[in-house]
Amino acid sequence: MDFFPCRLGAKHLKIWPAQANRNPVRNEDRMTNFKSVTMALMLGLSGFIAAPAQAELTLPPFTDGVIEPMPIAVPDFIDEGGASDLARNIAAVVAQDLAGTGLFANTPKEAYISNITSFDAPVSYPDWSAINVQALITGAVQAGGDRIVVKFRLFDVASGQQQGDGLQFAGTPQSWRRMAHKVADAVYSRITGEGPYFDSRVVFVAESGPKNQRQKRLGVMDYDGENVAYLTDSSSIVLAPRFSPSGDRILYTSYASGFPAIYLMDVASLQARNLGELPGTMTFAPRFSPDGQSMVFSLEQGGNTDIYSMDIGSGQMRQLTNAPSIETSPCFSPDGSQIVFESDRSGTQQIYLMSASGGEAVRISNGKGRYSTPVWSPRGDMVAFTKQNEGRFHIGVMKTDGSEERLLSASFLDEGPTWAPNGRVIMFTREGAGAGGQAGLMSVDITGRNLKAIKTDGPASDPAWSPLLP
């Protein structure tokens, strides 16, 4: 059998196709813990996600924001030895991931006619069809010492067939949530044809204290708000963290010196260094280039703010804009050829595109109101942004030429969008009005459907999605 070895801390993870079913009708701060467990997961667990299968089990096109969720069933996974709690918990996370997209509806267990008693037992398709289940996900978990093995299969109930190969994952017990996310990613990709995104992390600003004296520190969590750990203390204000394309470094703005400056943190060691210590200047709003070797950022000097690029290794800088206006929030296109940014050169905040080497810029925002914080989609086809108009804030998307603008949210304060790795979902900050208004994280599909809050331990802002974990 083919397998794909990688590292999980001091352990190996292998992922390989599970044996095919030959018969179609069978089948407080957690810093220390973060370093020893969570970072191992971020940097050491790799996976193989099967390509979308050519099969009948697919969702209809969902481009207009209206769709009937597909009924699915995710019975508790089978305990194949010492893993009863893990088997139940992994199945629950798989079901939560899929239902959380708004594209799938979990069938309650009390409605089941059949029970899955063995991973290789025949599937009684009529029993699942009778309760309107269209997709059935079965799995099994085996535990021994510091190793667990998770395997799963996906079945199309209507056709009575298994969809694609089963997959098998192995790792430490601490990695069980990641393996559950990988199972859900594989199912999601096979049925929707979209890229995976559940097995990813989000860095954000964790807030505490009264609104007028807010303390801020960097936190990191799973995409669904679980496994929170903190990367900095709250001794200085931090803003706008951004993952590198490989997920091993984070750029952010810190007021540790009394003025905003850009810092680069190594995720594994949590060591950080100041990249923006330039006399007489303030540096902020950094973002990596697609190759991770350089960054673009804003630099304020003498009352004027322009966009610069910097080679992270050498520190060599290049000025990309030269205007009396404020130019900020730069973001590379996925191919690195262009930069989208915001500027008030026309009198109000608007969105512009220019070559990654600088030069003439073209305005792409054309609606009423002010536009800010543009972020290029990983797919390269859209730009997400914050819009302020008639006393309301919105998160929106538009084509890269400014056409087909679509607003996805509206509230007292919505800002700072970030894209999921597959370019299908956007996370952002929402803050309530008044002294008691708290900042929190929200997510929404690019069609504008499935707007929901992300669970955090307290107020949170400035989310930035990681790439899909290795």
MITIZA-628451 format. One record per residue: x, y, z of N, C-alpha, C in turn. Coordinates in steps of 0.1 Angstrom, whole numbers, padded with zeros to 4 digits, always signed. Example, Ala and Ser with C-alpha at 12.3 -4.5 7.8 and 13.67 -1.06 7.14 Angstrom:
BEGIN
+0132-0057+0078+0123-0045+0078+0132-0033+0078;+0128-0022+0071+0137-0011+0071+0129+0000+0079;
//
This chain:
BEGIN
+0008-0012+0000+0000+0000+0000+0009+0012+0000;+0004+0023-0007+0011+0035-0007+0009+0042+0007;+0018+0049+0012+0016+0057+0024+0024+0070+0023;+0020+0079+0032+0026+0092+0032+0031+0095+0046;+0044+0092+0049+0049+0095+0063+0052+0109+0066;+0050+0113+0078+0054+0127+0082+0056+0127+0097;+0059+0138+0103+0062+0139+0117+0050+0144+0125;+0048+0139+0137+0039+0144+0146+0046+0145+0160;+0053+0156+0162+0062+0156+0174+0072+0146+0171;+0074+0136+0181+0084+0125+0179+0078+0113+0173;+0065+0114+0168+0058+0102+0163+0057+0104+0148;+0054+0093+0141+0051+0093+0127+0036+0092+0125;+0031+0099+0115+0017+0098+0110+0017+0092+0097;+0009+0082+0094+0008+0077+0081-0007+0077+0077;-0009+0080+0064-0022+0081+0059-0022+0073+0046;-0032+0063+0045-0032+0055+0034-0046+0051+0031;-0049+0046+0019-0063+0042+0016-0066+0030+0024;-0078+0031+0030-0083+0019+0038-0087+0008+0028;-0087-0004+0032-0090-0015+0023-0104-0013+0017;-0104-0014+0004-0116-0011-0004-0127-0021-0001;-0139-0017-0001-0150-0026+0001-0154-0032-0013;-0150-0044-0015-0151-0050-0028-0166-0052-0032;-0174-0055-0022-0188-0056-0025-0195-0043-0024;-0202-0038-0034-0207-0024-0033-0218-0023-0023;-0224-0034-0018-0235-0033-0008-0229-0036+0006;-0215-0038+0007-0209-0039+0020-0201-0027+0023;-0199-0030+0030-0190-0020+0034-0185-0022+0049;-0070+0292+0319-0059+0299+0320-0049+0298+0309;-0035+0305+0308-0027+0304+0296-0023+0290+0294;-0023+0286+0282-0019+0272+0279-0006+0272+0271;+0003+0281+0274+0015+0283+0266+0023+0270+0266;+0025+0264+0278+0033+0252+0278+0027+0241+0270;+0014+0239+0272+0007+0229+0264+0007+0232+0249;+0006+0245+0246+0007+0249+0232+0020+0245+0225;+0031+0247+0232+0044+0243+0226+0045+0228+0224;+0040+0221+0234+0043+0206+0234+0033+0199+0225;+0020+0204+0224+0010+0197+0217+0005+0204+0205;+0000+0217+0207-0007+0223+0196+0003+0226+0185;+0015+0231+0188+0024+0234+0177+0028+0221+0169;+0029+0210+0177+0032+0198+0170+0021+0195+0160;+0009+0198+0163-0002+0195+0154-0001+0205+0142;+0002+0218+0145+0002+0227+0134+0013+0224+0124;+0025+0219+0129+0036+0218+0120+0040+0203+0117;+0033+0194+0124+0038+0180+0122+0028+0170+0116;+0015+0174+0114+0005+0165+0109+0002+0167+0095;+0004+0158+0087+0001+0160+0073-0011+0150+0069;-0017+0153+0058-0028+0145+0054-0029+0144+0039;-0037+0134+0035-0040+0132+0021-0055+0133+0019;-0059+0143+0011-0073+0145+0009-0076+0140-0005;-0085+0131-0006-0088+0125-0020-0094+0136-0028;-0091+0135-0041-0098+0144-0051-0113+0141-0051;-0121+0152-0054-0135+0149-0055-0138+0137-0065;-0146+0128-0060-0149+0116-0068-0159+0119-0078;-0158+0113-0089-0168+0114-0100-0180+0104-0096;-0190+0109-0090-0200+0101-0084-0213+0108-0084;-0224+0101-0081-0237+0107-0080-0239+0116-0068;-0232+0113-0057-0234+0120-0045-0228+0134-0045;-0235+0144-0050-0231+0158-0051-0242+0167-0048;-0238+0179-0043-0247+0190-0041-0250+0197-0054;-0262+0203-0055-0264+0211-0067-0256+0224-0066;-0255+0231-0077-0247+0244-0076-0253+0253-0065;-0244+0259-0057-0249+0268-0047-0242+0281-0048;-0245+0288-0058-0239+0301-0061-0248+0313-0057;-0261+0310-0055-0271+0321-0053-0275+0322-0038;-0268+0315-0029-0271+0316-0015-0283+0308-0010;-0290+0301-0019-0301+0293-0015-0299+0279-0018;-0300+0270-0008-0297+0256-0011-0304+0248+0000;-0309+0236-0003-0315+0227+0006-0304+0218+0012;-0301+0219+0025-0290+0211+0030-0292+0196+0027;-0281+0189+0024-0281+0175+0022-0282+0167+0035;-0292+0159+0037-0293+0151+0049-0282+0140+0049;-0275+0140+0060-0264+0131+0062-0265+0123+0076;-0259+0112+0077-0258+0105+0090-0244+0102+0093;-0240+0105+0106-0226+0102+0110-0228+0094+0123;-0230+0081+0123-0231+0073+0135-0218+0073+0143;-0219+0071+0156-0207+0070+0164-0197+0060+0157;-0184+0064+0156-0175+0055+0150-0173+0043+0159;-0169+0032+0153-0167+0019+0160-0155+0019+0168;-0155+0015+0180-0144+0013+0189-0138+0000+0186;-0126+0000+0180-0119-0013+0177-0108-0016+0187;-0109-0009+0199-0099-0013+0209-0095+0000+0217;-0100+0001+0229-0095+0012+0238-0098+0026+0234;-0109+0028+0226-0111+0041+0220-0126+0045+0220;-0134+0041+0230-0148+0044+0230-0151+0059+0230;-0144+0066+0239-0147+0080+0240-0142+0087+0227;-0130+0084+0222-0125+0090+0210-0134+0087+0198;-0139+0075+0197-0147+0071+0186-0160+0080+0186;-0166+0082+0197-0178+0090+0198-0174+0105+0195;-0164+0110+0201-0160+0124+0200-0156+0127+0185;-0148+0118+0179-0144+0121+0165-0156+0122+0156;-0165+0113+0157-0177+0113+0149-0185+0126+0151;-0186+0130+0164-0193+0143+0167-0187+0155+0160;-0173+0155+0160-0167+0167+0154-0169+0166+0138;-0168+0154+0133-0171+0153+0118-0184+0159+0115;-0194+0155+0123-0208+0159+0120-0209+0174+0122;-0203+0180+0133-0203+0194+0135-0197+0202+0124;-0185+0197+0119-0178+0204+0108-0188+0205+0096;-0193+0194+0092-0202+0193+0080-0214+0202+0082;-0221+0200+0093-0233+0208+0095-0230+0223+0096;-0219+0226+0101-0215+0240+0103-0213+0248+0090;-0212+0241+0079-0211+0247+0066-0225+0252+0061;-0236+0247+0067-0249+0250+0062-0253+0243+0050;-0244+0234+0045-0247+0226+0033-0252+0212+0036;-0251+0208+0049-0255+0195+0053-0263+0196+0065;-0273+0186+0067-0281+0185+0078-0280+0172+0085;-0276+0172+0098-0274+0159+0105-0287+0153+0108;-0288+0140+0106-0300+0132+0109-0298+0128+0124;-0308+0131+0133-0306+0128+0147-0305+0112+0149;-0297+0108+0158-0295+0094+0161-0308+0086+0164;-0317+0093+0171-0329+0087+0175-0338+0083+0163;-0335+0088+0152-0342+0085+0140-0336+0072+0133;-0325+0068+0137-0318+0057+0130-0326+0044+0131;-0327+0037+0120-0333+0023+0120-0323+0013+0121;-0312+0015+0114-0300+0006+0115-0290+0011+0124;-0282+0003+0130-0270+0006+0138-0258+0001+0131;-0247+0008+0131-0234+0004+0125-0227-0004+0137;-0225-0016+0135-0219-0025+0146-0205-0029+0142;-0201-0028+0130-0187-0031+0126-0184-0023+0114;-0171-0019+0113-0167-0011+0102-0168-0018+0088;-0167-0031+0088-0168-0039+0076-0182-0046+0074;-0191-0043+0083-0204-0049+0082-0212-0043+0070;-0221-0051+0063-0228-0046+0052-0237-0034+0056;-0239-0025+0047-0247-0013+0050-0261-0016+0045;-0271-0015+0054-0285-0017+0050-0291-0004+0044;-0288-0002+0031-0292+0011+0025-0307+0014+0026;-0316+0005+0025-0330+0008+0026-0334+0015+0040;-0327+0010+0050-0329+0016+0064-0325+0031+0064;-0315+0034+0057-0310+0048+0057-0318+0056+0047;-0322+0050+0036-0331+0057+0027-0344+0060+0033;-0349+0052+0041-0362+0054+0047-0363+0066+0056;-0352+0070+0061-0351+0082+0070-0345+0094+0062;-0345+0093+0049-0341+0104+0040-0326+0107+0041;-0318+0098+0045-0303+0101+0045-0298+0099+0031;-0290+0108+0027-0284+0108+0014-0269+0103+0014;-0262+0108+0024-0248+0105+0026-0246+0099+0040;-0239+0087+0040-0237+0080+0053-0222+0080+0055;-0217+0084+0066-0202+0084+0069-0201+0074+0081;-0193+0063+0079-0190+0054+0089-0175+0054+0092;-0171+0050+0104-0157+0051+0108-0154+0042+0119;-0141+0040+0122-0137+0032+0133-0124+0038+0139;-0122+0036+0152-0110+0041+0159-0104+0030+0167;-0091+0029+0166-0083+0020+0175-0072+0027+0182;-0071+0024+0195-0061+0031+0203-0052+0021+0210;-0039+0025+0211-0030+0017+0218-0018+0025+0222;-0015+0027+0235-0004+0035+0239-0005+0049+0235;+0005+0055+0228+0004+0069+0224+0000+0070+0209;-0008+0060+0204-0011+0060+0190-0026+0057+0188;-0032+0064+0179-0046+0060+0176-0047+0060+0160;-0056+0051+0156-0058+0050+0141-0073+0053+0138;-0075+0061+0129-0089+0065+0125-0091+0062+0110;-0102+0055+0107-0105+0052+0093-0120+0055+0091;-0123+0058+0078-0137+0061+0075-0140+0057+0061;-0153+0056+0058-0159+0054+0045-0171+0063+0043;-0173+0067+0030-0185+0076+0027-0193+0067+0017;-0207+0067+0020-0216+0059+0012-0227+0068+0006;-0230+0066-0007-0241+0072-0013-0253+0063-0011;-0263+0067-0003-0274+0058+0000-0283+0056-0012;-0285+0066-0020-0294+0064-0031-0289+0054-0041;-0276+0054-0044-0270+0045-0054-0265+0032-0047;-0265+0031-0034-0260+0019-0027-0246+0016-0030;-0237+0027-0030-0223+0025-0034-0215+0033-0024;-0202+0028-0022-0192+0036-0015-0187+0046-0024;-0184+0058-0019-0178+0069-0027-0164+0070-0025;-0156+0067-0035-0141+0068-0034-0135+0058-0024;-0122+0059-0022-0116+0050-0013-0118+0055+0002;-0118+0046+0011-0117+0050+0025-0103+0056+0028;-0102+0063+0038-0089+0068+0042-0086+0064+0057;-0074+0063+0060-0070+0060+0073-0059+0069+0078;-0060+0074+0091-0051+0083+0097-0045+0077+0110;-0033+0080+0113-0027+0076+0125-0019+0087+0131;-0020+0088+0145-0013+0099+0152-0014+0097+0167;-0011+0107+0174-0012+0106+0189-0026+0109+0193;-0030+0105+0205-0044+0108+0210-0047+0123+0210;-0036+0131+0212-0039+0146+0213-0043+0151+0199;-0040+0144+0189-0043+0149+0175-0057+0144+0170;-0066+0139+0179-0078+0134+0175-0087+0144+0168;-0087+0157+0172-0095+0167+0166-0090+0169+0152;-0077+0169+0150-0072+0171+0136-0076+0160+0127;-0076+0148+0132-0080+0137+0124-0095+0137+0120;-0103+0142+0130-0117+0144+0127-0119+0155+0116;-0111+0166+0117-0112+0176+0107-0108+0171+0093;-0098+0162+0093-0094+0157+0080-0105+0147+0074;-0111+0140+0083-0122+0131+0078-0133+0140+0072;-0137+0151+0079-0147+0160+0074-0143+0167+0062;-0130+0171+0061-0125+0177+0049-0126+0168+0036;-0123+0155+0038-0124+0146+0027-0138+0144+0022;-0147+0143+0032-0161+0142+0028-0166+0154+0021;-0163+0166+0027-0168+0179+0022-0163+0180+0007;-0150+0177+0005-0144+0179-0008-0150+0169-0018;-0152+0157-0014-0158+0147-0024-0172+0151-0028;-0180+0156-0019-0194+0159-0022-0196+0173-0029;-0188+0183-0024-0190+0196-0030-0181+0200-0041;-0170+0193-0042-0160+0197-0052-0151+0209-0048;-0154+0214-0036-0146+0225-0031-0134+0220-0024;-0124+0229-0022-0112+0225-0014-0115+0224+0000;-0107+0217+0008-0109+0215+0022-0105+0228+0030;-0110+0229+0042-0106+0240+0051-0108+0238+0066;-0114+0227+0070-0116+0224+0084-0103+0222+0092;-0093+0216+0085-0080+0213+0092-0071+0226+0090;-0075+0236+0097-0067+0249+0096-0068+0256+0110;-0060+0266+0111-0060+0274+0124-0063+0289+0121;-0066+0296+0131-0069+0310+0130-0061+0317+0141;-0052+0327+0137-0046+0336+0147-0054+0348+0149;-0055+0353+0161-0064+0365+0163-0059+0373+0175;-0066+0384+0178-0063+0392+0189-0073+0389+0200;-0068+0384+0211-0077+0381+0223-0077+0393+0232;-0089+0398+0235-0091+0410+0242-0096+0408+0256;-0093+0417+0265-0098+0416+0279-0098+0431+0285;-0105+0432+0296-0106+0445+0302-0117+0454+0296;-0119+0466+0303-0129+0475+0298-0126+0480+0284;-0136+0485+0277-0135+0488+0263-0125+0500+0261;-0125+0509+0270-0116+0521+0269-0102+0518+0274;-0099+0506+0279-0086+0502+0284-0083+0488+0280;-0086+0484+0268-0086+0470+0264-0071+0465+0264;-0069+0453+0269-0057+0446+0268-0058+0436+0257;-0047+0435+0250-0047+0426+0238-0035+0417+0237;-0037+0405+0233-0026+0395+0231-0029+0386+0220;-0019+0380+0214-0022+0371+0203-0026+0357+0207;-0036+0352+0201-0041+0339+0204-0042+0331+0191;-0042+0318+0192-0044+0309+0180-0053+0298+0184;-0061+0294+0175-0071+0283+0177-0074+0276+0165;-0081+0264+0166-0087+0257+0155-0097+0266+0148;-0100+0263+0136-0109+0272+0128-0123+0273+0135;-0127+0263+0143-0140+0263+0150-0139+0268+0164;-0128+0274+0168-0126+0281+0181-0121+0271+0192;-0118+0259+0189-0112+0250+0199-0097+0251+0199;-0092+0244+0210-0077+0244+0212-0070+0257+0212;-0076+0266+0220-0070+0280+0221-0057+0280+0228;-0047+0287+0224-0035+0289+0231-0031+0304+0228;-0022+0309+0236-0018+0323+0235-0003+0324+0232;+0000+0333+0223+0014+0334+0218+0021+0346+0224;+0014+0356+0229+0020+0367+0236+0013+0370+0249;+0019+0378+0258+0011+0383+0270+0005+0396+0266;-0002+0402+0276-0009+0414+0273-0002+0427+0278;+0011+0426+0278+0019+0438+0283+0020+0449+0273;+0017+0446+0260+0017+0456+0250+0006+0453+0240;+0000+0463+0234-0010+0461+0224-0005+0455+0212;-0012+0445+0206-0009+0438+0194-0020+0439+0184;-0017+0440+0171-0028+0442+0161-0024+0434+0149;-0035+0430+0141-0033+0426+0127-0023+0414+0125;-0025+0403+0132-0016+0392+0129-0019+0385+0116;-0008+0380+0109-0010+0374+0096-0001+0362+0095;-0007+0350+0091+0001+0338+0089+0010+0339+0076;+0021+0333+0077+0029+0331+0064+0022+0320+0056;+0026+0320+0043+0020+0310+0034+0022+0296+0038;+0033+0293+0046+0035+0279+0051+0030+0277+0065;+0025+0288+0071+0019+0286+0084+0029+0286+0096;+0042+0288+0093+0052+0286+0104+0057+0299+0110;+0052+0310+0105+0056+0324+0110+0043+0332+0110;+0044+0343+0118+0033+0352+0119+0039+0367+0119;+0033+0375+0111+0036+0389+0111+0025+0396+0119;+0029+0406+0127+0019+0414+0135+0025+0427+0138;+0016+0436+0142+0020+0450+0147+0019+0450+0162;+0030+0455+0168+0031+0456+0183+0034+0470+0187;+0029+0475+0199+0032+0487+0205+0042+0486+0216;+0050+0475+0216+0060+0472+0227+0070+0484+0229;+0073+0491+0218+0083+0502+0219+0076+0515+0222;+0063+0515+0222+0055+0528+0224+0049+0533+0211;+0054+0528+0200+0049+0532+0187+0047+0519+0179;+0038+0519+0169+0035+0507+0162+0047+0503+0153;+0051+0490+0154+0062+0484+0147+0058+0470+0143;+0064+0465+0132+0061+0451+0128+0071+0441+0134;+0065+0430+0139+0072+0419+0144+0070+0407+0136;+0080+0398+0136+0079+0385+0130+0081+0374+0141;+0071+0365+0142+0072+0355+0152+0074+0341+0146;+0083+0333+0151+0084+0319+0147+0074+0311+0155;+0065+0304+0148+0054+0298+0155+0059+0286+0164;+0069+0279+0160+0074+0268+0168+0080+0272+0181;+0089+0283+0181+0096+0287+0192+0090+0299+0200;+0080+0305+0193+0074+0317+0198+0084+0329+0200;+0095+0328+0194+0105+0339+0194+0101+0349+0183;+0102+0362+0187+0098+0373+0178+0109+0383+0177;+0110+0390+0165+0119+0400+0163+0113+0412+0156;+0118+0424+0159+0112+0436+0154+0118+0438+0139;+0109+0439+0130+0113+0441+0116+0111+0456+0112;+0104+0464+0120+0101+0477+0116+0107+0488+0125;+0119+0485+0131+0126+0495+0139+0134+0505+0131;+0126+0514+0125+0132+0524+0116+0130+0538+0123;+0141+0545+0125+0140+0558+0132+0130+0568+0126;+0122+0574+0134+0113+0584+0130+0101+0579+0122;+0098+0566+0123+0088+0560+0115+0078+0552+0123;+0067+0549+0118+0058+0539+0124+0054+0529+0113;+0055+0516+0116+0053+0506+0105+0041+0497+0110;+0032+0493+0101+0020+0486+0105+0014+0479+0092;+0003+0472+0095-0004+0465+0084+0005+0456+0075;+0012+0447+0081+0021+0439+0072+0013+0427+0067;+0018+0422+0056+0013+0409+0050+0024+0403+0042;+0025+0389+0042+0035+0382+0035+0032+0382+0020;+0043+0380+0013+0042+0377-0002+0038+0362-0003;+0033+0358-0015+0030+0344-0016+0041+0334-0014;+0053+0338-0016+0065+0329-0014+0070+0330+0000;+0065+0339+0008+0069+0340+0022+0082+0347+0024;+0089+0351+0014+0102+0357+0015+0102+0372+0017;+0092+0379+0014+0091+0393+0016+0077+0397+0022;+0075+0409+0025+0063+0414+0030+0060+0428+0024;+0047+0432+0024+0043+0446+0021+0037+0451+0034;+0038+0464+0036+0034+0470+0048+0032+0485+0046;+0027+0492+0056+0026+0507+0055+0036+0513+0064;+0042+0524+0060+0052+0531+0068+0048+0546+0068;+0047+0551+0081+0043+0565+0083+0056+0573+0087;+0059+0583+0080+0070+0591+0083+0067+0606+0079;+0069+0615+0089+0067+0629+0086+0052+0632+0083;+0043+0624+0088+0029+0627+0086+0024+0621+0073;+0032+0614+0065+0027+0608+0053+0029+0592+0054;+0019+0585+0049+0019+0570+0049+0019+0565+0035;+0029+0556+0032+0030+0550+0019+0032+0535+0021;+0031+0527+0010+0033+0513+0011+0047+0509+0006;+0053+0500+0013+0067+0496+0011+0067+0481+0010;+0077+0475+0004+0080+0461+0005+0093+0459+0012;+0095+0447+0018+0108+0444+0024+0111+0430+0022;+0124+0427+0019+0129+0414+0019+0131+0410+0033;+0125+0400+0038+0125+0396+0052+0139+0392+0056;+0146+0385+0048+0159+0380+0051+0170+0391+0052;+0170+0400+0042+0180+0410+0042+0176+0423+0048;+0163+0426+0049+0158+0438+0054+0158+0449+0044;+0161+0446+0031+0161+0456+0021+0147+0460+0017;+0145+0474+0017+0132+0479+0015+0130+0486+0001;+0118+0487-0003+0115+0494-0016+0102+0501-0014;+0101+0514-0018+0089+0522-0017+0081+0519-0029;+0068+0516-0027+0059+0512-0038+0049+0523-0042;+0046+0532-0032+0037+0543-0035+0043+0556-0030;+0040+0567-0036+0046+0580-0033+0035+0590-0035;+0027+0592-0025+0015+0601-0027+0013+0608-0013;+0007+0620-0013+0004+0627-0001-0008+0621+0007;-0015+0611+0001-0026+0605+0007-0021+0593+0016;-0031+0587+0023-0028+0576+0032-0030+0563+0024;-0019+0555+0023-0020+0542+0015-0017+0531+0026;-0026+0522+0027-0024+0511+0037-0032+0499+0033;-0031+0489+0042-0037+0475+0040-0034+0469+0027;-0021+0468+0024-0017+0461+0011-0019+0446+0012;-0022+0439+0001-0023+0425+0001-0019+0420-0013;-0011+0410-0014-0007+0404-0027-0018+0396-0033;-0018+0396-0046-0026+0385-0053-0019+0372-0051;-0026+0361-0053-0020+0348-0050-0008+0345-0059;-0007+0350-0071+0004+0348-0079+0016+0358-0077;+0013+0368-0068+0024+0377-0064+0026+0388-0074;+0018+0389-0084+0020+0399-0095+0014+0413-0092;+0004+0413-0083-0003+0426-0081-0005+0428-0066;-0008+0440-0062-0011+0443-0048-0024+0451-0048;-0034+0447-0039-0046+0455-0037-0044+0462-0024;-0049+0475-0023-0046+0483-0011-0057+0493-0010;-0058+0500+0001-0067+0511+0003-0060+0524+0003;-0067+0534-0002-0061+0548-0002-0072+0558-0002;-0069+0570+0004-0079+0581+0003-0075+0591-0007;-0067+0588-0017-0062+0597-0027-0074+0604-0034;-0085+0598-0035-0097+0604-0042-0105+0612-0032;-0102+0613-0019-0109+0620-0010-0116+0612+0001;-0119+0599-0003-0124+0589+0007-0117+0576+0005;-0118+0568+0015-0111+0555+0015-0117+0546+0003;-0109+0542-0006-0113+0534-0017-0102+0523-0019;-0105+0513-0028-0097+0502-0031-0090+0503-0044;-0077+0501-0045-0069+0502-0057-0061+0490-0059;-0057+0488-0072-0048+0477-0076-0036+0483-0082;-0024+0477-0080-0012+0482-0087-0003+0469-0089;+0007+0471-0097+0017+0461-0099+0024+0458-0085;+0029+0446-0083+0037+0443-0071+0050+0451-0070;+0054+0457-0081+0066+0465-0081+0063+0480-0080;+0050+0483-0078+0046+0497-0077+0042+0503-0090;+0041+0516-0090+0036+0522-0103+0022+0527-0102;+0016+0529-0114+0003+0534-0115-0008+0525-0109;-0017+0531-0101-0027+0523-0095-0041+0525-0101;-0049+0515-0101-0063+0516-0107-0073+0514-0096;-0083+0523-0095-0093+0522-0085-0103+0511-0090;-0107+0502-0081-0117+0492-0084-0130+0493-0076;-0130+0500-0065-0143+0502-0058-0151+0514-0064;-0163+0511-0066-0171+0521-0073-0185+0524-0067;-0188+0517-0056-0201+0519-0050-0201+0531-0040;-0212+0533-0034-0213+0544-0024-0206+0540-0011;-0200+0550-0004-0194+0547+0009-0179+0546+0008;-0174+0542+0019-0159+0540+0021-0155+0525+0021;-0144+0522+0015-0139+0508+0014-0126+0507+0020;-0123+0496+0027-0110+0494+0034-0107+0479+0036;-0096+0477+0041-0090+0463+0044-0093+0453+0033;-0088+0456+0021-0090+0446+0010-0081+0434+0012;-0086+0422+0009-0079+0409+0010-0082+0401-0002;-0072+0397-0009-0073+0389-0021-0077+0374-0018;-0087+0369-0025-0091+0355-0023-0079+0346-0026;-0078+0334-0019-0068+0324-0023-0070+0319-0037;-0083+0320-0042-0086+0315-0056-0081+0325-0066;-0079+0338-0062-0075+0348-0071-0086+0355-0079;-0098+0351-0076-0109+0357-0084-0117+0368-0078;-0115+0370-0065-0123+0380-0057-0114+0388-0047;-0119+0399-0043-0113+0407-0032-0124+0409-0021;-0121+0405-0009-0130+0408+0002-0126+0422+0008;-0136+0428+0015-0133+0442+0019-0143+0446+0031;-0140+0457+0037-0149+0463+0047-0155+0475+0040;-0168+0477+0042-0174+0489+0036-0182+0496+0047;-0181+0509+0047-0189+0518+0056-0198+0527+0047;-0211+0526+0050-0221+0534+0042-0233+0536+0050;-0237+0549+0051-0250+0552+0057-0250+0547+0072;-0239+0549+0079-0239+0545+0093-0238+0530+0096;-0236+0522+0086-0235+0507+0088-0222+0503+0082;-0217+0492+0088-0205+0485+0083-0209+0472+0077;-0202+0469+0066-0204+0456+0059-0191+0449+0056;-0192+0436+0055-0182+0428+0048-0187+0424+0035;-0179+0426+0024-0184+0424+0011-0173+0417+0002;-0177+0413-0010-0167+0408-0019-0170+0414-0033;-0160+0414-0041-0162+0419-0055-0152+0412-0064;-0154+0412-0077-0144+0407-0086-0132+0416-0086;-0121+0411-0091-0109+0419-0090-0109+0431-0099;-0119+0432-0108-0120+0444-0116-0131+0454-0110;-0136+0450-0098-0146+0459-0091-0160+0455-0094;-0162+0446-0103-0176+0443-0107-0182+0433-0097;-0195+0431-0098-0202+0421-0090-0200+0422-0075;-0201+0435-0071-0200+0437-0056-0212+0431-0049;-0209+0424-0038-0219+0417-0030-0216+0419-0015;-0226+0424-0008-0224+0426+0007-0229+0414+0014;-0221+0409+0023-0224+0397+0030-0229+0399+0044;-0227+0411+0050-0231+0413+0064-0234+0428+0065;-0240+0431+0077-0243+0445+0080-0245+0446+0095;-0238+0456+0102-0240+0457+0116-0234+0471+0120;-0234+0473+0133-0228+0485+0139-0214+0486+0135;-0206+0475+0136-0192+0475+0132-0188+0461+0127;-0186+0459+0115-0180+0447+0109-0168+0451+0102;-0157+0444+0104-0144+0448+0097-0134+0436+0097;-0124+0438+0088-0113+0429+0088-0115+0415+0083;-0119+0413+0071-0122+0400+0066-0109+0392+0064;-0110+0379+0065-0099+0369+0062-0105+0357+0055;-0098+0351+0046-0103+0340+0038-0100+0327+0043;-0109+0317+0043-0105+0303+0045-0096+0299+0034;-0088+0288+0037-0079+0283+0027-0085+0280+0013;-0098+0276+0013-0104+0272+0001-0111+0284-0006;-0111+0296+0000-0117+0307-0007-0132+0307-0007;-0138+0299+0002-0152+0297+0002-0159+0304+0014;-0152+0306+0025-0157+0312+0037-0149+0323+0042;-0155+0333+0048-0148+0345+0053-0151+0347+0067;-0140+0350+0075-0142+0353+0089-0138+0368+0091;-0145+0374+0101-0142+0388+0103-0146+0392+0118;-0143+0404+0121-0146+0410+0135-0160+0417+0134;-0168+0414+0145-0180+0422+0147-0180+0427+0161;-0183+0440+0162-0183+0447+0175-0196+0454+0178;-0201+0452+0190-0214+0459+0194-0212+0473+0197;-0223+0481+0198-0223+0495+0201-0222+0497+0216;-0218+0509+0219-0218+0513+0233-0206+0508+0241;-0205+0513+0254-0194+0509+0263-0194+0494+0265;-0206+0488+0265-0206+0474+0268-0205+0465+0255;-0203+0471+0244-0202+0463+0231-0189+0456+0231;-0189+0443+0228-0178+0435+0228-0174+0430+0213;-0161+0429+0211-0157+0424+0198-0158+0409+0198;-0162+0403+0187-0163+0389+0185-0160+0385+0171;-0159+0372+0168-0155+0367+0155-0168+0361+0148;-0170+0364+0136-0181+0358+0128-0175+0352+0115;-0183+0343+0109-0179+0338+0096-0192+0337+0087;-0189+0338+0074-0200+0338+0065-0196+0332+0052;-0204+0325+0045-0201+0319+0032-0201+0331+0022;-0194+0329+0011-0192+0340+0001-0205+0343-0006;-0215+0335-0005-0229+0337-0010-0237+0346-0001;-0232+0348+0011-0239+0356+0021-0247+0348+0031;-0248+0335+0028-0255+0326+0037-0247+0321+0048;-0253+0315+0058-0247+0308+0069-0238+0317+0078;-0243+0329+0080-0236+0339+0089-0237+0333+0104;-0226+0332+0111-0226+0326+0124-0215+0332+0132;-0216+0331+0146-0206+0335+0155-0196+0324+0157;-0183+0327+0159-0173+0317+0162-0170+0318+0177;-0171+0307+0184-0169+0306+0198-0155+0310+0202;-0153+0319+0211-0140+0323+0217-0142+0324+0232;-0131+0324+0240-0132+0324+0254-0136+0338+0259;-0134+0349+0251-0137+0362+0255-0137+0371+0243;-0137+0384+0244-0137+0393+0232-0125+0389+0223;-0127+0390+0210-0117+0387+0201-0119+0395+0188;-0107+0398+0181-0108+0406+0169-0096+0402+0160;-0095+0409+0148-0084+0407+0139-0081+0393+0135;-0091+0385+0131-0087+0371+0128-0079+0370+0115;-0071+0360+0114-0064+0357+0101-0062+0342+0100;-0068+0336+0089-0068+0322+0087-0054+0317+0082;-0051+0305+0087-0038+0299+0083-0041+0292+0069;-0030+0288+0062-0032+0279+0051-0037+0265+0057;-0041+0256+0048-0045+0243+0052-0032+0237+0059;-0034+0231+0070-0022+0225+0077-0016+0214+0070;-0003+0212+0071+0004+0202+0063+0001+0188+0068;
//
